[in-house]
Amino acid sequence: MAERGLPVVVAITGASGAVYGLRLVQLLMEQGIPLYLLLSRNGEDVILQETGRSRDEWLREFRAVGSLETPEITDYFSPIASGSFLTRGMVAAPCSMGALGRIASGTSDSLVERAADVSLKERRPLILLTRETPLSGIHLENMLKVTRAGGIIMPPVPAFYTQPKSIDELVDQSLYRVLDLLGLPSSRARRWNSGQES
């Protein structure tokens, strides 16, 4: 399998900011990257509450563009539950503090945590778009544990040097940074050195 053909695992957990995960799926599909999409139960509720569209409506839209796998989060026989199955890495967007805590403690209560654990043990990128503020000491300790284990904590903090004109631009700019970390840079990303699209 060619390196660019390696799949990416995207998890949408129950924090606010479902748009980050949904838009990331779109950006990866535009590049033709195979995907495994994991939706926690709370993540599905947040998608409906924040977008007014159900999980199934979003999946129909995605599948009209390309193919993606959507294993149940209880399916430990999914390929992504094993380190022998090659992936490019995993992104939790957004990542709730509950999911962060379970990942930090190494528990595998669902396929979300198991896939994250696999990314860490196999030394593959694990990028967590943590969504919470203010942060407690427990949150910070869990972030440090994941970082020390090789994960990347990346709260989706907007950058304003690009002079964004819309929320969509703010979301995309954060996700372009995620694509950079996955080794899949977008030509549409605005870079600090020029202020222009590269």
Secondary structure by P-SEA (a helix, b strand, c coil): cccccbbbbbbbcccccaaaaaaaaaaaaaabbbbbbbbcaaaaaaaaaaccccaaaaaaaaaacbbbbbccccccccccccccccccccccccccaaaaaaaaacccccaaaaaaaaaaaaccbbbbbcccccccaaaaaaaaaaaaabbbbbccccccccccccaaaaaaaaaaaaaaaacccccccccccccccc
